[in-house]
Amino acid sequence: MSVPVDVGPATFAEHTTLRVGGPVLRWIVARTEAACIEAIVECDDIGGLSLVVGGGSNIVCSDDVFNGTVVQVAHTGVATADRGGHLRVVAAAGEPWDQLVARTLEEGSAAFAPLSGIPGLVGATPIQNVGAYGAEVSQFVTSVRVWDRRDRLVRELTDEECEFGYRSSILKEQPDRYVVLEVVFDLPQDESVVVGYQQLADALGVRVGDAVEGERVREAVLELRRRKGMVLDAADHNTWSVGSFFVNPVIDIHAAETLPAGCPTYPSESGVKVSAAWLIENSGIERGFALPGSGACISTQHTLAICNAGNATSSDVVALARDIRSRVLDRFGVELVPEPRLIGCAL
């Protein structure tokens, strides 16, 4: 059994894409599945404060000292197999997501191409039901292997048991129970992908519903994301973020009818999905907006991203998010919901 690597004290600022957050008493890097389970069991046996993280691309952590243990899921590995028209992909939770996208393209499936450039690790994708440009990972998840902290055993959750919804799953709803160890995907063995999002179709010069070669889709998506500051770049503070800070709210049809005619809306299984970016922009918040004296600001490229301008604290980020949410609620009567997990802080 591999022994977890205890790296001692660390800070959340060192391990998150937003680059904010206070000191952590003990940080453990688990580079195998066995080491991950061993470290979590040890934490649960001892009791006290503990947190399991992956790539740190979707968490906002308090500036205060985290007086406990963080277990970083870092085991990697990918296995693929031809399943007769489908590509079976088994990926460890610590595998970088975009590397998996590139690998599956090389192996003949373009299914993940619209999800190119998304930061973070494979293990986070079913938790958030990661989606972009007309695709969601839940379309391709067959099962998720997890450590159940409550029952202390490894489980294989089917896609139905994951209870996927818009940017949600049972894994997200019960974050302190399930730890993702491995994800199994079935991808169509097709080097083209049907374009299901207007902005992407426009970038490619095609119509929604057209099939386009996967490499072209990947290149177009990466360029779209770069224009929005959504591809990580250490030299660009616009990318020091958690990506979209708020999800597109889903409201009932009657509430949607009270919104201005220009507000983009989309049909949803549970109501009407509304563009959070439009709500923010039309509540008087422009790109680059910052509260006086704050180190946090709205991206100069994309109003859904709250960025660290270089010296932000977690308190700065939370204060700006509260201000945005308040303005949108006052102006449109719609309450925005944050997409990242908040650790030791709240809006």
PAZA-52125 format. One line per 10 residues: number of its first residue (from 0); their letters; for each residue x, y, z of C-alpha. Coordinates in steps of 0.25 Angstrom, whole numbers. Example, Ala and Ser with C-alpha at 12.3 -4.5 7.8 and 13.67 -1.06 7.14 Angstrom:
# PAZA-52125
0 = as = 49 -18 31  55 -4 29
***
This chain:
# PAZA-52125
0 = msvpvdvgpa = 0 0 0  5 14 -4  8 23 8  1 37 6  11 48 5  10 58 17  15 71 12  12 78 25  7 93 26  2 99 13
10 = tfaehttlrv = -8 110 9  -20 109 0  -14 121 -8  -3 112 -12  -13 101 -17  -25 107 -23  -27 114 -37  -33 127 -30  -20 128 -21  -27 132 -9
20 = ggpvlrwiva = -29 125 5  -21 124 18  -12 114 24  -15 99 26  -9 92 38  -6 79 30  -7 76 15  -6 61 10  -4 58 -5  -10 44 -8
30 = rteaacieai = -3 38 -21  -11 25 -21  -25 21 -19  -21 13 -6  -13 24 -1  -25 33 -3  -34 24 5  -24 22 16  -22 37 18  -37 39 18
40 = vecddiggls = -39 28 28  -29 33 37  -35 47 37  -49 41 40  -43 32 51  -36 44 58  -48 53 56  -47 68 55  -46 77 43  -43 71 29
50 = lvvgggsniv = -45 74 15  -43 66 2  -39 74 -11  -34 72 -25  -29 82 -34  -34 94 -26  -41 100 -38  -55 101 -32  -53 105 -17  -53 118 -10
60 = csddvfngtv = -46 116 4  -46 126 16  -34 134 20  -34 128 33  -25 116 38  -31 103 34  -28 96 47  -29 82 41  -24 73 30  -26 74 15
70 = vqvahtgvat = -25 62 6  -21 65 -8  -26 54 -18  -14 52 -27  -15 38 -33  -15 37 -48  -16 27 -59  -25 25 -71  -29 12 -78  -37 11 -91
80 = adrgghlrvv = -44 0 -99  -52 -1 -112  -66 -6 -108  -71 -8 -122  -75 6 -126  -72 12 -113  -59 16 -106  -59 11 -91  -50 21 -83  -47 18 -68
90 = aaagepwdql = -40 30 -62  -34 32 -48  -39 44 -41  -26 51 -40  -24 51 -56  -24 65 -62  -37 67 -69  -32 74 -82  -21 63 -84  -33 53 -84
100 = vartleegsa = -40 61 -94  -28 62 -103  -25 47 -101  -39 43 -105  -39 51 -117  -26 44 -121  -33 31 -119  -44 34 -129  -55 40 -120  -59 55 -121
110 = afaplsgipg = -70 54 -110  -62 62 -100  -57 73 -110  -67 84 -106  -62 82 -91  -48 85 -95  -39 95 -87  -47 93 -74  -37 93 -62  -37 83 -51
120 = lvgatpiqnv = -37 68 -50  -46 57 -55  -51 54 -41  -58 68 -40  -65 66 -54  -77 57 -49  -78 65 -36  -81 78 -43  -87 71 -55  -77 79 -63
130 = gaygaevsqf = -83 85 -76  -80 95 -87  -84 98 -101  -95 89 -101  -89 77 -95  -89 71 -80  -81 60 -75  -93 53 -70  -97 49 -84  -85 40 -84
140 = vtsvrvwdrr = -83 35 -70  -86 20 -68  -82 19 -53  -74 26 -42  -65 19 -33  -65 26 -19  -61 24 -5  -73 25 4  -68 32 17  -81 29 24
150 = drlvreltde = -82 14 22  -66 12 20  -66 4 7  -64 6 -8  -76 8 -16  -79 8 -31  -90 18 -33  -97 17 -47  -101 29 -55  -115 28 -49
160 = ecefgyrssi = -110 27 -35  -102 40 -37  -115 48 -39  -109 57 -49  -115 71 -51  -111 84 -56  -97 86 -50  -101 77 -39  -101 62 -34  -103 54 -22
170 = lkeqpdryvv = -87 55 -20  -89 71 -19  -101 70 -10  -93 61 0  -79 66 -2  -74 60 12  -79 46 9  -74 42 -5  -60 44 -10  -58 41 -25
180 = levvfdlpqd = -47 31 -28  -50 27 -42  -60 31 -53  -64 21 -65  -69 28 -78  -74 22 -90  -72 31 -102  -77 29 -117  -66 25 -126  -67 37 -135
190 = esvvvgyqql = -57 47 -139  -68 57 -141  -77 64 -131  -91 70 -133  -90 85 -130  -101 88 -120  -98 102 -116  -100 115 -124  -87 122 -120  -79 110 -124
200 = adalgvrvgd = -86 109 -137  -83 123 -140  -69 122 -137  -68 110 -146  -76 116 -157  -87 105 -157  -101 103 -152  -105 97 -139  -108 82 -142  -96 81 -152
210 = avegervrea = -85 70 -149  -71 76 -149  -58 69 -147  -53 68 -133  -40 75 -134  -47 87 -140  -57 88 -129  -46 87 -119  -38 98 -125  -50 107 -126
220 = vlelrrrkgm = -54 104 -111  -40 107 -106  -40 120 -114  -54 124 -109  -49 121 -94  -36 129 -96  -44 141 -100  -52 140 -88  -40 138 -79  -44 123 -76
230 = vldaadhntw = -32 116 -80  -22 116 -68  -10 125 -70  -1 129 -59  3 142 -65  -12 146 -67  -19 151 -55  -32 149 -62  -30 134 -61  -27 135 -46
240 = svgsffvnpv = -42 130 -43  -51 119 -42  -57 121 -55  -72 125 -55  -74 129 -41  -90 128 -42  -98 117 -49  -109 121 -59  -121 122 -50  -133 114 -53
250 = idihaaetlp = -146 121 -50  -161 118 -52  -168 123 -65  -176 134 -58  -163 140 -52  -156 139 -66  -168 147 -72  -165 159 -63  -150 160 -68  -147 170 -80
260 = agcptypses = -149 165 -94  -134 165 -97  -131 155 -86  -126 142 -92  -134 130 -87  -133 115 -90  -143 104 -87  -140 95 -75  -146 82 -69  -149 90 -57
270 = gvkvsaawli = -153 104 -62  -146 114 -70  -131 116 -70  -126 131 -70  -113 136 -74  -105 140 -61  -95 148 -69  -107 157 -75  -113 159 -61  -100 163 -56
280 = ensgiergfa = -96 173 -67  -110 179 -67  -110 181 -52  -99 192 -54  -87 183 -53  -77 185 -64  -64 176 -67  -53 180 -58  -62 185 -47  -56 185 -33
290 = lpgsgacist = -61 190 -20  -52 201 -14  -39 196 -8  -42 182 -12  -32 172 -19  -43 165 -25  -50 169 -38  -59 165 -49  -51 159 -61  -48 169 -72
300 = qhtlaicnag = -52 158 -82  -64 152 -76  -74 157 -65  -77 143 -59  -63 142 -54  -58 148 -41  -43 149 -42  -31 151 -32  -24 164 -38  -11 160 -31
310 = natssdvval = -13 163 -16  -28 158 -13  -32 152 0  -43 142 1  -51 153 8  -49 162 -4  -55 151 -13  -67 148 -4  -70 163 -2  -70 165 -17
320 = ardirsrvld = -79 153 -19  -89 158 -9  -90 171 -16  -92 165 -29  -103 156 -24  -110 168 -16  -110 176 -29  -116 166 -38  -126 162 -27  -130 177 -25
330 = rfgvelvpep = -131 179 -40  -137 167 -45  -143 159 -33  -134 147 -37  -124 141 -27  -111 136 -32  -105 123 -27  -90 122 -26  -84 110 -34  -71 108 -26
340 = rligcal = -71 101 -12  -69 111 -1  -60 106 10  -60 114 23  -68 125 17  -82 128 12  -89 139 3
***
